[in-house]
Amino acid sequence: MSADSSTSPEIRNPAVDGSELIRFDKVVKRYGSNTVLDELDFSVASGKHVTLIGPSGSGKTTILRLLMTLVKPEQGTIKVGDKYLTHEERNGRLVPAGEKHVREVRKNIGMVFQQFNLFPNMKVLRNVTEAPVSVLGLSRDEAEARARELLDLVGLGDRCDAYPSQLSGGQQQRVAIARALAMRPQVLLLDEVTSALDPELVAGVLDVLRDIAHTTDITMLCVTHEMSFARDISDQVLMFDAGRVIESGTPEKIFTEPEHERTREFLGAVL
């Protein structure tokens, strides 16, 4: 299941130069009276793998949902590349973005959810080709060629004609990974992608993601409770608590010499 980034251009991030790719600037997100993100500032450089850790309810998944525009911030701005996500500039002012602008910026982002969300009435190959054809305007032949390559990458090249109901949960999640990569996103968001799987299926999915992380240049933003996986694939780990980043550093620093007492408490509970 290995992939050589020099021979798999379809899954290479086209703008890996270490420049800032994602920027949250004083982002506030509330649900009723509950402030989930509290003036959050953080950034992700292109080509980097950044993992968000922390207790449930600390705001990690909300960050991914904001990037997918499934929810909108109450305050602050989010940039992807050189464009604002939920705002656009008009006459020198930032105003709420129209749907066309949002769709254009969001095309650079792919997400793999906890639940697989495959189309049950479509075979595996069609699940992977549907969005590239309908959203990116690829020809069916080009979309299918890319889909077959990606299904090979995730170890399911022989299941193109299967329906999701004929696959295990781990296989369905690997199809979901291929589907996200088929859009050639600059950023791949991973939201607790193994949490809905039986324990014996977790390792296979994590192996696929490790392979992608180690052999491609795609930028990853990952929320996970799988600490060994976070340690293996991350360039940077961010510890969240109460809607803020309380500590940031390399995996070695965070997992072996955390500075913040809350980080030590959290890791002591999960490791």
TAFEN-V989472 format. One record per residue. N is the residue number from 0. OMEGA is omega in radians with two decimals (* if undefined). Layout:
BEGIN
n=(N:N)
omega=(OMEGA:OMEGA)
END
This chain:
BEGIN
n=(0:1:2:3:4:5:6:7:8:9:10:11:12:13:14:15:16:17:18:19:20:21:22:23:24:25:26:27:28:29:30:31:32:33:34:35:36:37:38:39:40:41:42:43:44:45:46:47:48:49:50:51:52:53:54:55:56:57:58:59:60:61:62:63:64:65:66:67:68:69:70:71:72:73:74:75:76:77:78:79:80:81:82:83:84:85:86:87:88:89:90:91:92:93:94:95:96:97:98:99:100:101:102:103:104:105:106:107:108:109:110:111:112:113:114:115:116:117:118:119:120:121:122:123:124:125:126:127:128:129:130:131:132:133:134:135:136:137:138:139:140:141:142:143:144:145:146:147:148:149:150:151:152:153:154:155:156:157:158:159:160:161:162:163:164:165:166:167:168:169:170:171:172:173:174:175:176:177:178:179:180:181:182:183:184:185:186:187:188:189:190:191:192:193:194:195:196:197:198:199:200:201:202:203:204:205:206:207:208:209:210:211:212:213:214:215:216:217:218:219:220:221:222:223:224:225:226:227:228:229:230:231:232:233:234:235:236:237:238:239:240:241:242:243:244:245:246:247:248:249:250:251:252:253:254:255:256:257:258:259:260:261:262:263:264:265:266:267:268:269:270)
omega=(3.13:3.13:3.09:-3.06:3.14:-3.14:3.12:-3.05:-3.09:-3.08:3.07:3.02:-3.03:-3.05:-3.13:3.13:-3.13:3.12:-3.13:-3.10:3.10:3.10:2.96:-3.10:3.11:-3.09:3.08:3.04:3.12:2.91:-3.02:-3.14:-3.10:3.09:-3.08:3.05:-2.98:-3.13:-3.05:3.01:2.94:-3.12:3.10:3.13:-3.13:3.11:-3.11:3.08:-3.05:-3.13:3.11:3.10:3.14:-3.09:3.05:-3.14:-3.10:3.04:-3.03:-3.12:3.11:3.09:3.13:3.14:3.06:-3.14:3.09:-3.10:3.01:3.00:-3.13:3.13:3.04:-3.13:3.06:-3.10:3.08:3.08:3.00:-2.98:-3.13:-3.09:3.00:-3.08:-3.08:3.07:2.96:-3.09:3.07:3.13:3.08:-3.13:3.04:3.12:3.10:-3.04:3.00:-3.07:-3.14:3.11:-3.12:-3.14:-3.11:-3.13:-3.08:3.11:-3.14:-3.02:3.02:-3.11:3.00:-3.02:3.05:3.06:-2.91:3.08:3.05:3.08:-3.01:-3.11:-3.12:3.03:-3.07:-3.10:-3.14:3.07:-3.09:-3.07:-2.97:-3.10:3.08:3.13:-3.01:-3.08:-3.11:3.13:3.09:3.01:3.13:-3.12:-3.13:-3.14:-3.13:3.11:3.12:-3.12:3.14:3.11:-3.11:3.08:3.00:-3.12:-3.09:3.03:-3.10:-3.13:-3.12:-3.10:-3.08:-3.05:3.10:2.99:3.14:-3.12:3.14:-3.10:2.99:3.10:3.13:3.10:3.11:3.14:3.09:3.02:3.12:3.09:3.10:3.13:3.12:-3.13:-3.11:3.12:-3.10:-3.12:2.97:-3.08:3.03:3.11:-3.11:-3.05:3.09:-2.93:3.12:-3.00:-3.14:-3.05:2.97:-3.05:-3.08:-3.14:-3.04:-3.03:-3.12:3.13:3.13:3.10:3.10:-3.11:3.05:-3.13:3.13:-3.13:-3.04:-3.02:3.09:-3.11:-3.07:3.08:-3.13:2.98:-2.89:2.95:-3.09:2.96:3.10:-2.98:3.13:3.07:3.12:-3.14:-3.09:-2.92:-2.94:2.88:-3.09:3.07:3.10:3.09:-3.12:2.97:3.09:3.00:3.13:3.00:-3.12:3.10:-3.12:3.10:3.08:3.08:-3.13:-3.12:-3.05:-3.03:-3.12:-3.12:3.12:-3.09:-3.02:-3.13:-3.13:3.09:3.13:3.12:-3.11:-3.11:3.10:-3.12:-3.01:-3.13:*)
END
